[in-house]
Amino acid sequence: MPKVLEINGYKFSFYSNENDEPAHIHITKNTSNAKYWLEPELLEEYSYGFKLIERRKIKNILREHYNTLIKKWHEHFEN
């Protein structure tokens, strides 16, 4: 599970066996976890354990680092 980014305790990663799905990212912090689609648009798939304020922070981080996350996804799965 390559970790792409870590900010304020939020770990952003993807599973190497999920290349049959559109680009997405998994987020964990402590025992909470979430999955967001990056393509075709930024969209929350699920979120367990994160409060609403944390989900807003996550979405802001995703927006801020969107280009890096997409680049890392395609670099990993196109090789």
mmJSON file of the N, C-alpha and C atoms, coordinates in Angstrom:
{"data_MODEL":{"atom_site":{
"group_PDB":["ATOM","ATOM","ATOM","ATOM","ATOM","ATOM","ATOM","ATOM","ATOM","ATOM","ATOM","ATOM","ATOM","ATOM","ATOM","ATOM","ATOM","ATOM","ATOM","ATOM","ATOM","ATOM","ATOM","ATOM","ATOM","ATOM","ATOM","ATOM","ATOM","ATOM","ATOM","ATOM","ATOM","ATOM","ATOM","ATOM","ATOM","ATOM","ATOM","ATOM","ATOM","ATOM","ATOM","ATOM","ATOM","ATOM","ATOM","ATOM","ATOM","ATOM","ATOM","ATOM","ATOM","ATOM","ATOM","ATOM","ATOM","ATOM","ATOM","ATOM","ATOM","ATOM","ATOM","ATOM","ATOM","ATOM","ATOM","ATOM","ATOM","ATOM","ATOM","ATOM","ATOM","ATOM","ATOM","ATOM","ATOM","ATOM","ATOM","ATOM","ATOM","ATOM","ATOM","ATOM","ATOM","ATOM","ATOM","ATOM","ATOM","ATOM","ATOM","ATOM","ATOM","ATOM","ATOM","ATOM","ATOM","ATOM","ATOM","ATOM","ATOM","ATOM","ATOM","ATOM","ATOM","ATOM","ATOM","ATOM","ATOM","ATOM","ATOM","ATOM","ATOM","ATOM","ATOM","ATOM","ATOM","ATOM","ATOM","ATOM","ATOM","ATOM","ATOM","ATOM","ATOM","ATOM","ATOM","ATOM","ATOM","ATOM","ATOM","ATOM","ATOM","ATOM","ATOM","ATOM","ATOM","ATOM","ATOM","ATOM","ATOM","ATOM","ATOM","ATOM","ATOM","ATOM","ATOM","ATOM","ATOM","ATOM","ATOM","ATOM","ATOM","ATOM","ATOM","ATOM","ATOM","ATOM","ATOM","ATOM","ATOM","ATOM","ATOM","ATOM","ATOM","ATOM","ATOM","ATOM","ATOM","ATOM","ATOM","ATOM","ATOM","ATOM","ATOM","ATOM","ATOM","ATOM","ATOM","ATOM","ATOM","ATOM","ATOM","ATOM","ATOM","ATOM","ATOM","ATOM","ATOM","ATOM","ATOM","ATOM","ATOM","ATOM","ATOM","ATOM","ATOM","ATOM","ATOM","ATOM","ATOM","ATOM","ATOM","ATOM","ATOM","ATOM","ATOM","ATOM","ATOM","ATOM","ATOM","ATOM","ATOM","ATOM","ATOM","ATOM","ATOM","ATOM","ATOM","ATOM","ATOM","ATOM","ATOM","ATOM","ATOM","ATOM","ATOM","ATOM","ATOM","ATOM","ATOM","ATOM","ATOM","ATOM","ATOM","ATOM","ATOM"],
"id":[1,2,3,4,5,6,7,8,9,10,11,12,13,14,15,16,17,18,19,20,21,22,23,24,25,26,27,28,29,30,31,32,33,34,35,36,37,38,39,40,41,42,43,44,45,46,47,48,49,50,51,52,53,54,55,56,57,58,59,60,61,62,63,64,65,66,67,68,69,70,71,72,73,74,75,76,77,78,79,80,81,82,83,84,85,86,87,88,89,90,91,92,93,94,95,96,97,98,99,100,101,102,103,104,105,106,107,108,109,110,111,112,113,114,115,116,117,118,119,120,121,122,123,124,125,126,127,128,129,130,131,132,133,134,135,136,137,138,139,140,141,142,143,144,145,146,147,148,149,150,151,152,153,154,155,156,157,158,159,160,161,162,163,164,165,166,167,168,169,170,171,172,173,174,175,176,177,178,179,180,181,182,183,184,185,186,187,188,189,190,191,192,193,194,195,196,197,198,199,200,201,202,203,204,205,206,207,208,209,210,211,212,213,214,215,216,217,218,219,220,221,222,223,224,225,226,227,228,229,230,231,232,233,234,235,236,237],
"type_symbol":["N","C","C","N","C","C","N","C","C","N","C","C","N","C","C","N","C","C","N","C","C","N","C","C","N","C","C","N","C","C","N","C","C","N","C","C","N","C","C","N","C","C","N","C","C","N","C","C","N","C","C","N","C","C","N","C","C","N","C","C","N","C","C","N","C","C","N","C","C","N","C","C","N","C","C","N","C","C","N","C","C","N","C","C","N","C","C","N","C","C","N","C","C","N","C","C","N","C","C","N","C","C","N","C","C","N","C","C","N","C","C","N","C","C","N","C","C","N","C","C","N","C","C","N","C","C","N","C","C","N","C","C","N","C","C","N","C","C","N","C","C","N","C","C","N","C","C","N","C","C","N","C","C","N","C","C","N","C","C","N","C","C","N","C","C","N","C","C","N","C","C","N","C","C","N","C","C","N","C","C","N","C","C","N","C","C","N","C","C","N","C","C","N","C","C","N","C","C","N","C","C","N","C","C","N","C","C","N","C","C","N","C","C","N","C","C","N","C","C","N","C","C","N","C","C","N","C","C","N","C","C","N","C","C","N","C","C"],
"label_atom_id":["N","CA","C","N","CA","C","N","CA","C","N","CA","C","N","CA","C","N","CA","C","N","CA","C","N","CA","C","N","CA","C","N","CA","C","N","CA","C","N","CA","C","N","CA","C","N","CA","C","N","CA","C","N","CA","C","N","CA","C","N","CA","C","N","CA","C","N","CA","C","N","CA","C","N","CA","C","N","CA","C","N","CA","C","N","CA","C","N","CA","C","N","CA","C","N","CA","C","N","CA","C","N","CA","C","N","CA","C","N","CA","C","N","CA","C","N","CA","C","N","CA","C","N","CA","C","N","CA","C","N","CA","C","N","CA","C","N","CA","C","N","CA","C","N","CA","C","N","CA","C","N","CA","C","N","CA","C","N","CA","C","N","CA","C","N","CA","C","N","CA","C","N","CA","C","N","CA","C","N","CA","C","N","CA","C","N","CA","C","N","CA","C","N","CA","C","N","CA","C","N","CA","C","N","CA","C","N","CA","C","N","CA","C","N","CA","C","N","CA","C","N","CA","C","N","CA","C","N","CA","C","N","CA","C","N","CA","C","N","CA","C","N","CA","C","N","CA","C","N","CA","C","N","CA","C","N","CA","C","N","CA","C","N","CA","C","N","CA","C","N","CA","C","N","CA","C"],
"label_alt_id":[null,null,null,null,null,null,null,null,null,null,null,null,null,null,null,null,null,null,null,null,null,null,null,null,null,null,null,null,null,null,null,null,null,null,null,null,null,null,null,null,null,null,null,null,null,null,null,null,null,null,null,null,null,null,null,null,null,null,null,null,null,null,null,null,null,null,null,null,null,null,null,null,null,null,null,null,null,null,null,null,null,null,null,null,null,null,null,null,null,null,null,null,null,null,null,null,null,null,null,null,null,null,null,null,null,null,null,null,null,null,null,null,null,null,null,null,null,null,null,null,null,null,null,null,null,null,null,null,null,null,null,null,null,null,null,null,null,null,null,null,null,null,null,null,null,null,null,null,null,null,null,null,null,null,null,null,null,null,null,null,null,null,null,null,null,null,null,null,null,null,null,null,null,null,null,null,null,null,null,null,null,null,null,null,null,null,null,null,null,null,null,null,null,null,null,null,null,null,null,null,null,null,null,null,null,null,null,null,null,null,null,null,null,null,null,null,null,null,null,null,null,null,null,null,null,null,null,null,null,null,null,null,null,null,null,null,null],
"label_comp_id":["MET","MET","MET","PRO","PRO","PRO","LYS","LYS","LYS","VAL","VAL","VAL","LEU","LEU","LEU","GLU","GLU","GLU","ILE","ILE","ILE","ASN","ASN","ASN","GLY","GLY","GLY","TYR","TYR","TYR","LYS","LYS","LYS","PHE","PHE","PHE","SER","SER","SER","PHE","PHE","PHE","TYR","TYR","TYR","SER","SER","SER","ASN","ASN","ASN","GLU","GLU","GLU","ASN","ASN","ASN","ASP","ASP","ASP","GLU","GLU","GLU","PRO","PRO","PRO","ALA","ALA","ALA","HIS","HIS","HIS","ILE","ILE","ILE","HIS","HIS","HIS","ILE","ILE","ILE","THR","THR","THR","LYS","LYS","LYS","ASN","ASN","ASN","THR","THR","THR","SER","SER","SER","ASN","ASN","ASN","ALA","ALA","ALA","LYS","LYS","LYS","TYR","TYR","TYR","TRP","TRP","TRP","LEU","LEU","LEU","GLU","GLU","GLU","PRO","PRO","PRO","GLU","GLU","GLU","LEU","LEU","LEU","LEU","LEU","LEU","GLU","GLU","GLU","GLU","GLU","GLU","TYR","TYR","TYR","SER","SER","SER","TYR","TYR","TYR","GLY","GLY","GLY","PHE","PHE","PHE","LYS","LYS","LYS","LEU","LEU","LEU","ILE","ILE","ILE","GLU","GLU","GLU","ARG","ARG","ARG","ARG","ARG","ARG","LYS","LYS","LYS","ILE","ILE","ILE","LYS","LYS","LYS","ASN","ASN","ASN","ILE","ILE","ILE","LEU","LEU","LEU","ARG","ARG","ARG","GLU","GLU","GLU","HIS","HIS","HIS","TYR","TYR","TYR","ASN","ASN","ASN","THR","THR","THR","LEU","LEU","LEU","ILE","ILE","ILE","LYS","LYS","LYS","LYS","LYS","LYS","TRP","TRP","TRP","HIS","HIS","HIS","GLU","GLU","GLU","HIS","HIS","HIS","PHE","PHE","PHE","GLU","GLU","GLU","ASN","ASN","ASN"],
"label_asym_id":["A","A","A","A","A","A","A","A","A","A","A","A","A","A","A","A","A","A","A","A","A","A","A","A","A","A","A","A","A","A","A","A","A","A","A","A","A","A","A","A","A","A","A","A","A","A","A","A","A","A","A","A","A","A","A","A","A","A","A","A","A","A","A","A","A","A","A","A","A","A","A","A","A","A","A","A","A","A","A","A","A","A","A","A","A","A","A","A","A","A","A","A","A","A","A","A","A","A","A","A","A","A","A","A","A","A","A","A","A","A","A","A","A","A","A","A","A","A","A","A","A","A","A","A","A","A","A","A","A","A","A","A","A","A","A","A","A","A","A","A","A","A","A","A","A","A","A","A","A","A","A","A","A","A","A","A","A","A","A","A","A","A","A","A","A","A","A","A","A","A","A","A","A","A","A","A","A","A","A","A","A","A","A","A","A","A","A","A","A","A","A","A","A","A","A","A","A","A","A","A","A","A","A","A","A","A","A","A","A","A","A","A","A","A","A","A","A","A","A","A","A","A","A","A","A","A","A","A","A","A","A","A","A","A","A","A","A"],
"label_entity_id":["1","1","1","1","1","1","1","1","1","1","1","1","1","1","1","1","1","1","1","1","1","1","1","1","1","1","1","1","1","1","1","1","1","1","1","1","1","1","1","1","1","1","1","1","1","1","1","1","1","1","1","1","1","1","1","1","1","1","1","1","1","1","1","1","1","1","1","1","1","1","1","1","1","1","1","1","1","1","1","1","1","1","1","1","1","1","1","1","1","1","1","1","1","1","1","1","1","1","1","1","1","1","1","1","1","1","1","1","1","1","1","1","1","1","1","1","1","1","1","1","1","1","1","1","1","1","1","1","1","1","1","1","1","1","1","1","1","1","1","1","1","1","1","1","1","1","1","1","1","1","1","1","1","1","1","1","1","1","1","1","1","1","1","1","1","1","1","1","1","1","1","1","1","1","1","1","1","1","1","1","1","1","1","1","1","1","1","1","1","1","1","1","1","1","1","1","1","1","1","1","1","1","1","1","1","1","1","1","1","1","1","1","1","1","1","1","1","1","1","1","1","1","1","1","1","1","1","1","1","1","1","1","1","1","1","1","1"],
"label_seq_id":[1,1,1,2,2,2,3,3,3,4,4,4,5,5,5,6,6,6,7,7,7,8,8,8,9,9,9,10,10,10,11,11,11,12,12,12,13,13,13,14,14,14,15,15,15,16,16,16,17,17,17,18,18,18,19,19,19,20,20,20,21,21,21,22,22,22,23,23,23,24,24,24,25,25,25,26,26,26,27,27,27,28,28,28,29,29,29,30,30,30,31,31,31,32,32,32,33,33,33,34,34,34,35,35,35,36,36,36,37,37,37,38,38,38,39,39,39,40,40,40,41,41,41,42,42,42,43,43,43,44,44,44,45,45,45,46,46,46,47,47,47,48,48,48,49,49,49,50,50,50,51,51,51,52,52,52,53,53,53,54,54,54,55,55,55,56,56,56,57,57,57,58,58,58,59,59,59,60,60,60,61,61,61,62,62,62,63,63,63,64,64,64,65,65,65,66,66,66,67,67,67,68,68,68,69,69,69,70,70,70,71,71,71,72,72,72,73,73,73,74,74,74,75,75,75,76,76,76,77,77,77,78,78,78,79,79,79],
"pdbx_PDB_ins_code":[null,null,null,null,null,null,null,null,null,null,null,null,null,null,null,null,null,null,null,null,null,null,null,null,null,null,null,null,null,null,null,null,null,null,null,null,null,null,null,null,null,null,null,null,null,null,null,null,null,null,null,null,null,null,null,null,null,null,null,null,null,null,null,null,null,null,null,null,null,null,null,null,null,null,null,null,null,null,null,null,null,null,null,null,null,null,null,null,null,null,null,null,null,null,null,null,null,null,null,null,null,null,null,null,null,null,null,null,null,null,null,null,null,null,null,null,null,null,null,null,null,null,null,null,null,null,null,null,null,null,null,null,null,null,null,null,null,null,null,null,null,null,null,null,null,null,null,null,null,null,null,null,null,null,null,null,null,null,null,null,null,null,null,null,null,null,null,null,null,null,null,null,null,null,null,null,null,null,null,null,null,null,null,null,null,null,null,null,null,null,null,null,null,null,null,null,null,null,null,null,null,null,null,null,null,null,null,null,null,null,null,null,null,null,null,null,null,null,null,null,null,null,null,null,null,null,null,null,null,null,null,null,null,null,null,null,null],
"Cartn_x":[0.851,0.0,0.897,1.23,2.113,1.492,2.233,1.787,2.241,1.3,1.577,1.845,1.159,1.188,0.832,1.407,1.0,0.992,-0.17,-0.345,-1.191,-0.69,-1.422,-1.969,-1.214,-1.632,-2.513,-2.975,-3.769,-2.804,-2.979,-2.127,-2.939,-2.396,-3.05,-2.302,-3.017,-2.36,-3.339,-2.8,-3.651,-3.121,-3.989,-3.627,-3.155,-2.061,-1.46,-2.32,-3.273,-4.112,-5.43,-5.558,-6.814,-6.722,-5.91,-5.741,-6.908,-7.862,-9.035,-10.163,-9.911,-10.879,-10.354,-11.252,-10.772,-9.85,-9.07,-8.131,-8.873,-8.323,-8.911,-7.816,-8.153,-7.174,-7.842,-7.085,-7.549,-6.893,-7.664,-7.165,-7.378,-6.339,-6.449,-5.857,-6.414,-5.863,-6.383,-5.452,-5.803,-6.67,-7.893,-8.753,-9.782,-9.755,-10.701,-10.149,-11.056,-10.612,-11.683,-11.229,-12.125,-11.543,-12.401,-11.978,-12.615,-11.797,-12.271,-11.875,-12.831,-12.533,-11.833,-10.803,-10.109,-10.587,-11.008,-11.51,-12.81,-13.787,-13.768,-13.908,-14.282,-14.34,-14.022,-13.664,-13.357,-14.661,-14.786,-16.046,-15.778,-16.406,-16.251,-17.02,-16.335,-16.979,-17.52,-16.679,-17.124,-16.201,-16.686,-15.899,-16.378,-15.467,-15.787,-14.928,-15.594,-14.888,-14.446,-14.482,-14.107,-15.316,-15.111,-16.162,-16.292,-17.4,-17.661,-16.527,-16.02,-14.931,-13.674,-13.41,-12.255,-12.459,-13.677,-13.975,-13.782,-14.131,-13.891,-12.394,-11.629,-10.172,-9.571,-10.023,-9.524,-9.805,-11.018,-11.375,-10.532,-10.261,-9.397,-7.977,-7.457,-6.118,-6.104,-7.151,-7.235,-7.259,-8.005,-8.049,-6.676,-6.035,-4.735,-3.655,-3.711,-2.672,-3.171,-4.261,-4.905,-3.939,-3.222,-2.318,-1.24,-0.696,0.315,-0.275,-1.47,-2.105,-2.406,-2.947,-3.247,-1.958,-0.93,0.352,0.906,0.89,1.404,0.59,-0.72,-1.579,-1.166,-1.099,-0.79,0.644,1.588,2.963,3.012,2.294,2.329,1.66,0.488,-0.281,0.056,0.747,1.111,2.477,3.168,4.479,4.349],
"Cartn_y":[-1.169,0.0,1.233,1.761,2.929,4.159,4.744,5.989,7.129,7.953,9.031,10.338,10.524,11.809,11.585,12.386,12.382,13.817,14.261,15.636,15.614,16.231,16.347,15.007,13.951,12.63,11.871,12.532,11.866,11.209,9.919,9.178,8.891,9.284,9.125,8.05,7.002,5.881,5.191,4.26,3.426,2.002,1.069,-0.34,-0.691,-1.384,-1.706,-2.63,-3.321,-4.246,-3.61,-2.305,-1.639,-0.846,-1.304,-0.591,-0.805,-1.657,-1.862,-0.879,0.037,1.068,2.424,3.407,4.769,5.249,6.277,6.807,7.18,6.723,7.025,6.954,7.395,7.441,6.985,6.272,5.854,6.765,7.163,8.045,7.356,7.335,6.777,7.749,7.701,8.421,7.695,7.192,6.353,5.197,5.052,3.947,4.371,5.612,6.115,5.888,5.689,5.522,6.008,6.365,6.875,6.55,6.648,6.465,7.575,8.215,9.275,8.95,9.114,9.025,10.3,10.183,11.34,11.613,10.574,10.694,9.912,10.341,11.501,12.831,12.776,13.984,13.617,14.599,14.38,14.106,12.886,12.467,11.45,11.644,10.701,9.418,8.288,6.979,6.503,6.592,6.256,6.922,7.018,7.568,6.924,6.292,5.653,6.261,6.834,7.341,8.789,9.398,10.805,11.69,12.721,13.71,14.604,15.326,16.193,17.196,17.788,18.773,18.116,16.862,16.144,15.835,15.472,15.19,16.439,17.589,18.85,19.107,18.849,19.02,18.093,16.851,15.875,16.363,16.812,17.267,18.478,19.37,20.522,20.078,19.108,18.575,17.931,17.166,16.521,17.552,18.623,19.681,20.326,20.608,21.288,20.435,19.129,18.226,17.338,17.732,16.92,16.524,17.478,17.186,16.175,16.304,15.355,13.96,13.873,12.574,11.874,12.613,12.041,11.584,12.407,12.063,10.772,10.67,9.471,8.232,8.391,7.265,6.737,7.643,7.225,6.704,7.295,6.789,5.352,5.094,3.764,2.715,3.028,2.017,1.917,2.89,2.809,2.169,1.851,1.185,-0.306],
"Cartn_z":[0.0,0.0,0.0,-1.169,-1.23,-0.572,0.374,0.997,0.098,-0.308,-1.242,-0.51,0.615,1.297,2.758,3.645,5.049,5.54,5.999,6.462,7.731,8.789,10.055,10.55,10.347,10.802,9.829,8.776,7.737,6.752,6.547,5.605,4.345,3.209,1.914,1.139,0.745,0.073,-0.871,-1.655,-2.497,-2.475,-2.838,-2.882,-4.282,-4.364,-5.662,-6.516,-5.918,-6.687,-7.14,-7.025,-7.373,-8.671,-9.591,-10.852,-11.809,-11.444,-12.289,-11.959,-11.039,-10.665,-11.114,-11.233,-11.512,-10.383,-10.663,-9.668,-8.385,-7.265,-5.962,-4.906,-3.709,-2.629,-1.335,-0.507,0.813,1.84,2.835,3.881,5.221,6.047,7.391,8.4,9.581,10.729,11.963,12.758,13.902,13.411,13.916,13.487,12.444,12.012,11.009,9.611,8.65,7.268,6.302,5.112,4.075,2.712,1.71,0.321,-0.503,-1.319,-2.208,-3.634,-4.54,-5.969,-6.384,-7.194,-7.756,-9.175,-9.854,-11.222,-11.33,-12.063,-12.948,-12.207,-10.897,-10.086,-8.645,-7.849,-6.439,-5.696,-5.163,-4.557,-3.453,-2.308,-1.2,-1.498,-1.419,-1.574,-0.224,0.824,2.173,3.181,4.402,5.495,6.787,7.51,8.777,9.879,10.865,12.034,11.964,10.791,10.676,10.965,11.771,12.019,10.792,10.715,9.572,9.361,10.425,10.289,9.717,10.103,9.553,8.074,7.711,6.307,5.455,5.993,5.271,5.122,6.184,6.117,5.065,5.065,4.087,2.675,2.431,1.081,0.684,1.621,1.324,0.994,1.738,1.453,0.068,-0.24,-1.553,-2.675,-2.483,-3.506,-3.672,-2.543,-2.57,-3.238,-3.057,-3.56,-4.699,-5.321,-6.351,-7.468,-8.01,-9.134,-8.753,-7.562,-7.085,-6.932,-6.362,-6.147,-7.466,-8.423,-9.743,-10.43,-10.34,-10.959,-10.355,-9.028,-8.35,-8.728,-8.825,-9.215,-10.586,-11.555,-12.924,-13.054,-12.345,-12.364,-11.844,-10.774,-10.16,-11.043,-11.562,-12.28,-13.759,-14.31,-15.718,-15.919,-14.839,-14.932,-14.813],
"occupancy":[1.0,1.0,1.0,1.0,1.0,1.0,1.0,1.0,1.0,1.0,1.0,1.0,1.0,1.0,1.0,1.0,1.0,1.0,1.0,1.0,1.0,1.0,1.0,1.0,1.0,1.0,1.0,1.0,1.0,1.0,1.0,1.0,1.0,1.0,1.0,1.0,1.0,1.0,1.0,1.0,1.0,1.0,1.0,1.0,1.0,1.0,1.0,1.0,1.0,1.0,1.0,1.0,1.0,1.0,1.0,1.0,1.0,1.0,1.0,1.0,1.0,1.0,1.0,1.0,1.0,1.0,1.0,1.0,1.0,1.0,1.0,1.0,1.0,1.0,1.0,1.0,1.0,1.0,1.0,1.0,1.0,1.0,1.0,1.0,1.0,1.0,1.0,1.0,1.0,1.0,1.0,1.0,1.0,1.0,1.0,1.0,1.0,1.0,1.0,1.0,1.0,1.0,1.0,1.0,1.0,1.0,1.0,1.0,1.0,1.0,1.0,1.0,1.0,1.0,1.0,1.0,1.0,1.0,1.0,1.0,1.0,1.0,1.0,1.0,1.0,1.0,1.0,1.0,1.0,1.0,1.0,1.0,1.0,1.0,1.0,1.0,1.0,1.0,1.0,1.0,1.0,1.0,1.0,1.0,1.0,1.0,1.0,1.0,1.0,1.0,1.0,1.0,1.0,1.0,1.0,1.0,1.0,1.0,1.0,1.0,1.0,1.0,1.0,1.0,1.0,1.0,1.0,1.0,1.0,1.0,1.0,1.0,1.0,1.0,1.0,1.0,1.0,1.0,1.0,1.0,1.0,1.0,1.0,1.0,1.0,1.0,1.0,1.0,1.0,1.0,1.0,1.0,1.0,1.0,1.0,1.0,1.0,1.0,1.0,1.0,1.0,1.0,1.0,1.0,1.0,1.0,1.0,1.0,1.0,1.0,1.0,1.0,1.0,1.0,1.0,1.0,1.0,1.0,1.0,1.0,1.0,1.0,1.0,1.0,1.0,1.0,1.0,1.0,1.0,1.0,1.0,1.0,1.0,1.0,1.0,1.0,1.0],
"B_iso_or_equiv":[0.0,0.0,0.0,0.0,0.0,0.0,0.0,0.0,0.0,0.0,0.0,0.0,0.0,0.0,0.0,0.0,0.0,0.0,0.0,0.0,0.0,0.0,0.0,0.0,0.0,0.0,0.0,0.0,0.0,0.0,0.0,0.0,0.0,0.0,0.0,0.0,0.0,0.0,0.0,0.0,0.0,0.0,0.0,0.0,0.0,0.0,0.0,0.0,0.0,0.0,0.0,0.0,0.0,0.0,0.0,0.0,0.0,0.0,0.0,0.0,0.0,0.0,0.0,0.0,0.0,0.0,0.0,0.0,0.0,0.0,0.0,0.0,0.0,0.0,0.0,0.0,0.0,0.0,0.0,0.0,0.0,0.0,0.0,0.0,0.0,0.0,0.0,0.0,0.0,0.0,0.0,0.0,0.0,0.0,0.0,0.0,0.0,0.0,0.0,0.0,0.0,0.0,0.0,0.0,0.0,0.0,0.0,0.0,0.0,0.0,0.0,0.0,0.0,0.0,0.0,0.0,0.0,0.0,0.0,0.0,0.0,0.0,0.0,0.0,0.0,0.0,0.0,0.0,0.0,0.0,0.0,0.0,0.0,0.0,0.0,0.0,0.0,0.0,0.0,0.0,0.0,0.0,0.0,0.0,0.0,0.0,0.0,0.0,0.0,0.0,0.0,0.0,0.0,0.0,0.0,0.0,0.0,0.0,0.0,0.0,0.0,0.0,0.0,0.0,0.0,0.0,0.0,0.0,0.0,0.0,0.0,0.0,0.0,0.0,0.0,0.0,0.0,0.0,0.0,0.0,0.0,0.0,0.0,0.0,0.0,0.0,0.0,0.0,0.0,0.0,0.0,0.0,0.0,0.0,0.0,0.0,0.0,0.0,0.0,0.0,0.0,0.0,0.0,0.0,0.0,0.0,0.0,0.0,0.0,0.0,0.0,0.0,0.0,0.0,0.0,0.0,0.0,0.0,0.0,0.0,0.0,0.0,0.0,0.0,0.0,0.0,0.0,0.0,0.0,0.0,0.0,0.0,0.0,0.0,0.0,0.0,0.0],
"pdbx_formal_charge":[null,null,null,null,null,null,null,null,null,null,null,null,null,null,null,null,null,null,null,null,null,null,null,null,null,null,null,null,null,null,null,null,null,null,null,null,null,null,null,null,null,null,null,null,null,null,null,null,null,null,null,null,null,null,null,null,null,null,null,null,null,null,null,null,null,null,null,null,null,null,null,null,null,null,null,null,null,null,null,null,null,null,null,null,null,null,null,null,null,null,null,null,null,null,null,null,null,null,null,null,null,null,null,null,null,null,null,null,null,null,null,null,null,null,null,null,null,null,null,null,null,null,null,null,null,null,null,null,null,null,null,null,null,null,null,null,null,null,null,null,null,null,null,null,null,null,null,null,null,null,null,null,null,null,null,null,null,null,null,null,null,null,null,null,null,null,null,null,null,null,null,null,null,null,null,null,null,null,null,null,null,null,null,null,null,null,null,null,null,null,null,null,null,null,null,null,null,null,null,null,null,null,null,null,null,null,null,null,null,null,null,null,null,null,null,null,null,null,null,null,null,null,null,null,null,null,null,null,null,null,null,null,null,null,null,null,null],
"auth_seq_id":[1,1,1,2,2,2,3,3,3,4,4,4,5,5,5,6,6,6,7,7,7,8,8,8,9,9,9,10,10,10,11,11,11,12,12,12,13,13,13,14,14,14,15,15,15,16,16,16,17,17,17,18,18,18,19,19,19,20,20,20,21,21,21,22,22,22,23,23,23,24,24,24,25,25,25,26,26,26,27,27,27,28,28,28,29,29,29,30,30,30,31,31,31,32,32,32,33,33,33,34,34,34,35,35,35,36,36,36,37,37,37,38,38,38,39,39,39,40,40,40,41,41,41,42,42,42,43,43,43,44,44,44,45,45,45,46,46,46,47,47,47,48,48,48,49,49,49,50,50,50,51,51,51,52,52,52,53,53,53,54,54,54,55,55,55,56,56,56,57,57,57,58,58,58,59,59,59,60,60,60,61,61,61,62,62,62,63,63,63,64,64,64,65,65,65,66,66,66,67,67,67,68,68,68,69,69,69,70,70,70,71,71,71,72,72,72,73,73,73,74,74,74,75,75,75,76,76,76,77,77,77,78,78,78,79,79,79],
"auth_comp_id":["MET","MET","MET","PRO","PRO","PRO","LYS","LYS","LYS","VAL","VAL","VAL","LEU","LEU","LEU","GLU","GLU","GLU","ILE","ILE","ILE","ASN","ASN","ASN","GLY","GLY","GLY","TYR","TYR","TYR","LYS","LYS","LYS","PHE","PHE","PHE","SER","SER","SER","PHE","PHE","PHE","TYR","TYR","TYR","SER","SER","SER","ASN","ASN","ASN","GLU","GLU","GLU","ASN","ASN","ASN","ASP","ASP","ASP","GLU","GLU","GLU","PRO","PRO","PRO","ALA","ALA","ALA","HIS","HIS","HIS","ILE","ILE","ILE","HIS","HIS","HIS","ILE","ILE","ILE","THR","THR","THR","LYS","LYS","LYS","ASN","ASN","ASN","THR","THR","THR","SER","SER","SER","ASN","ASN","ASN","ALA","ALA","ALA","LYS","LYS","LYS","TYR","TYR","TYR","TRP","TRP","TRP","LEU","LEU","LEU","GLU","GLU","GLU","PRO","PRO","PRO","GLU","GLU","GLU","LEU","LEU","LEU","LEU","LEU","LEU","GLU","GLU","GLU","GLU","GLU","GLU","TYR","TYR","TYR","SER","SER","SER","TYR","TYR","TYR","GLY","GLY","GLY","PHE","PHE","PHE","LYS","LYS","LYS","LEU","LEU","LEU","ILE","ILE","ILE","GLU","GLU","GLU","ARG","ARG","ARG","ARG","ARG","ARG","LYS","LYS","LYS","ILE","ILE","ILE","LYS","LYS","LYS","ASN","ASN","ASN","ILE","ILE","ILE","LEU","LEU","LEU","ARG","ARG","ARG","GLU","GLU","GLU","HIS","HIS","HIS","TYR","TYR","TYR","ASN","ASN","ASN","THR","THR","THR","LEU","LEU","LEU","ILE","ILE","ILE","LYS","LYS","LYS","LYS","LYS","LYS","TRP","TRP","TRP","HIS","HIS","HIS","GLU","GLU","GLU","HIS","HIS","HIS","PHE","PHE","PHE","GLU","GLU","GLU","ASN","ASN","ASN"],
"auth_asym_id":["A","A","A","A","A","A","A","A","A","A","A","A","A","A","A","A","A","A","A","A","A","A","A","A","A","A","A","A","A","A","A","A","A","A","A","A","A","A","A","A","A","A","A","A","A","A","A","A","A","A","A","A","A","A","A","A","A","A","A","A","A","A","A","A","A","A","A","A","A","A","A","A","A","A","A","A","A","A","A","A","A","A","A","A","A","A","A","A","A","A","A","A","A","A","A","A","A","A","A","A","A","A","A","A","A","A","A","A","A","A","A","A","A","A","A","A","A","A","A","A","A","A","A","A","A","A","A","A","A","A","A","A","A","A","A","A","A","A","A","A","A","A","A","A","A","A","A","A","A","A","A","A","A","A","A","A","A","A","A","A","A","A","A","A","A","A","A","A","A","A","A","A","A","A","A","A","A","A","A","A","A","A","A","A","A","A","A","A","A","A","A","A","A","A","A","A","A","A","A","A","A","A","A","A","A","A","A","A","A","A","A","A","A","A","A","A","A","A","A","A","A","A","A","A","A","A","A","A","A","A","A","A","A","A","A","A","A"],
"auth_atom_id":["N","CA","C","N","CA","C","N","CA","C","N","CA","C","N","CA","C","N","CA","C","N","CA","C","N","CA","C","N","CA","C","N","CA","C","N","CA","C","N","CA","C","N","CA","C","N","CA","C","N","CA","C","N","CA","C","N","CA","C","N","CA","C","N","CA","C","N","CA","C","N","CA","C","N","CA","C","N","CA","C","N","CA","C","N","CA","C","N","CA","C","N","CA","C","N","CA","C","N","CA","C","N","CA","C","N","CA","C","N","CA","C","N","CA","C","N","CA","C","N","CA","C","N","CA","C","N","CA","C","N","CA","C","N","CA","C","N","CA","C","N","CA","C","N","CA","C","N","CA","C","N","CA","C","N","CA","C","N","CA","C","N","CA","C","N","CA","C","N","CA","C","N","CA","C","N","CA","C","N","CA","C","N","CA","C","N","CA","C","N","CA","C","N","CA","C","N","CA","C","N","CA","C","N","CA","C","N","CA","C","N","CA","C","N","CA","C","N","CA","C","N","CA","C","N","CA","C","N","CA","C","N","CA","C","N","CA","C","N","CA","C","N","CA","C","N","CA","C","N","CA","C","N","CA","C","N","CA","C","N","CA","C","N","CA","C","N","CA","C","N","CA","C","N","CA","C"],
"pdbx_PDB_model_num":[1,1,1,1,1,1,1,1,1,1,1,1,1,1,1,1,1,1,1,1,1,1,1,1,1,1,1,1,1,1,1,1,1,1,1,1,1,1,1,1,1,1,1,1,1,1,1,1,1,1,1,1,1,1,1,1,1,1,1,1,1,1,1,1,1,1,1,1,1,1,1,1,1,1,1,1,1,1,1,1,1,1,1,1,1,1,1,1,1,1,1,1,1,1,1,1,1,1,1,1,1,1,1,1,1,1,1,1,1,1,1,1,1,1,1,1,1,1,1,1,1,1,1,1,1,1,1,1,1,1,1,1,1,1,1,1,1,1,1,1,1,1,1,1,1,1,1,1,1,1,1,1,1,1,1,1,1,1,1,1,1,1,1,1,1,1,1,1,1,1,1,1,1,1,1,1,1,1,1,1,1,1,1,1,1,1,1,1,1,1,1,1,1,1,1,1,1,1,1,1,1,1,1,1,1,1,1,1,1,1,1,1,1,1,1,1,1,1,1,1,1,1,1,1,1,1,1,1,1,1,1,1,1,1,1,1,1]
}}}
